[in-house]
Amino acid sequence: MRNRNSGTNTDSRKSGKSSIRPMSSWVNQLLARRGYAQVSVNEAMTEVVTKVLGDGFKNEFQIGNLKGGKLHIYAADSVILQELNFRKREILQAIIQSFPDSKVSDIRFRIQPN
């Protein structure tokens, strides 16, 4: 029920609850909707994979989505794809150690579509 004079909800006054949300909940919602948190995680995972492969590979792959425990990594070409497959176990172990809460259980490599 609305109070015509103040424009506030009188039911929330009676229950003692405020209808005002803290700013942190708005910020968290915005970050989740826009995917900003995912971008920073992808950058951190890129750094971990780059440490395993070496600096020469930094621009040769891109971290994709994590679906069902499978992390998708996209390679620039078939040569990079083959190198990633050769070092799959090493990359997976480094990611699991660096991001234990990410629930990564496997990695799938693909060539990045242009």
C-alpha positions as CSV (number, residue, x, y, z in Angstrom):
1,M,0.0,0.0,0.0
2,R,1.4,3.4,-1.0
3,N,1.3,6.5,1.1
4,R,0.1,9.3,-1.3
5,N,2.0,12.0,0.6
6,S,5.5,10.6,0.7
7,G,5.5,8.1,-2.2
8,T,7.0,5.4,0.0
9,N,5.8,2.0,0.7
10,T,4.1,1.9,4.1
11,D,4.5,-1.9,4.3
12,S,8.3,-1.7,4.4
13,R,8.1,0.8,7.2
14,K,5.9,-1.5,9.2
15,S,8.2,-4.5,8.7
16,G,11.2,-2.4,9.6
17,K,13.0,-3.3,6.3
18,S,14.5,-0.7,4.1
19,S,13.9,-0.9,0.3
20,I,17.3,0.7,-0.3
21,R,19.9,-1.6,-1.6
22,P,23.6,-1.2,-0.7
23,M,25.8,0.2,-3.5
24,S,28.0,-3.0,-3.4
25,S,25.1,-5.1,-4.6
26,W,24.6,-2.7,-7.6
27,V,28.3,-2.8,-8.4
28,N,28.4,-6.7,-8.2
29,Q,25.3,-6.9,-10.4
30,L,26.8,-4.5,-13.0
31,L,30.1,-6.5,-13.1
32,A,28.2,-9.7,-13.6
33,R,26.0,-8.4,-16.4
34,R,28.8,-6.7,-18.3
35,G,31.3,-9.6,-17.8
36,Y,34.1,-7.4,-16.4
37,A,35.0,-10.0,-13.8
38,Q,35.3,-12.7,-16.5
39,V,37.7,-10.5,-18.5
40,S,40.1,-10.2,-15.5
41,V,40.0,-13.9,-14.9
42,N,40.7,-14.6,-18.6
43,E,43.7,-12.2,-18.5
44,A,45.0,-14.0,-15.4
45,M,44.6,-17.4,-17.1
46,T,46.3,-16.1,-20.1
47,E,49.3,-15.1,-18.0
48,V,49.4,-18.6,-16.4
49,V,49.3,-20.3,-19.8
50,T,52.0,-17.9,-21.1
51,K,54.3,-18.8,-18.2
52,V,53.9,-22.5,-19.2
53,L,54.5,-22.0,-22.9
54,G,56.8,-19.0,-22.9
55,D,56.4,-15.3,-23.9
56,G,56.5,-16.0,-27.6
57,F,53.1,-17.6,-27.4
58,K,51.3,-14.8,-25.6
59,N,49.4,-13.5,-28.7
60,E,49.0,-16.9,-30.3
61,F,46.0,-18.1,-28.2
62,Q,42.9,-16.8,-26.4
63,I,41.1,-18.1,-23.4
64,G,37.5,-18.9,-24.1
65,N,34.5,-20.0,-21.9
66,L,34.4,-22.5,-19.2
67,K,31.5,-24.9,-19.7
68,G,30.9,-28.0,-17.6
69,G,34.4,-28.0,-16.2
70,K,35.9,-27.8,-19.7
71,L,38.0,-24.7,-20.5
72,H,38.1,-23.7,-24.2
73,I,41.3,-22.2,-25.5
74,Y,41.5,-20.9,-29.1
75,A,44.7,-21.2,-31.0
76,A,45.8,-18.8,-33.8
77,D,46.7,-21.6,-36.2
78,S,47.3,-25.4,-36.4
79,V,51.0,-25.2,-35.3
80,I,50.0,-23.4,-32.1
81,L,47.1,-25.9,-31.7
82,Q,49.5,-28.8,-31.9
83,E,51.9,-27.2,-29.3
84,L,49.0,-26.6,-26.9
85,N,47.9,-30.3,-27.3
86,F,51.5,-31.4,-26.5
87,R,51.6,-29.4,-23.3
88,K,47.9,-30.0,-22.3
89,R,48.7,-31.7,-19.0
90,E,51.2,-29.1,-17.9
91,I,48.8,-26.3,-18.8
92,L,45.9,-28.0,-17.0
93,Q,48.0,-28.5,-13.8
94,A,49.1,-24.9,-13.8
95,I,45.5,-23.6,-14.2
96,I,44.2,-25.9,-11.5
97,Q,47.0,-24.8,-9.1
98,S,46.5,-21.1,-9.8
99,F,42.6,-21.2,-9.9
100,P,41.5,-24.0,-7.5
101,D,37.9,-22.5,-7.3
102,S,37.4,-22.4,-11.0
103,K,36.5,-26.1,-11.3
104,V,38.5,-26.6,-14.5
105,S,38.8,-30.4,-15.1
106,D,39.7,-30.5,-18.8
107,I,40.9,-28.2,-21.6
108,R,39.6,-28.2,-25.2
109,F,41.7,-26.6,-27.9
110,R,40.3,-25.2,-31.1
111,I,41.5,-23.0,-33.9
112,Q,40.1,-19.5,-33.5
113,P,37.7,-18.6,-36.3
114,N,38.6,-15.3,-38.0
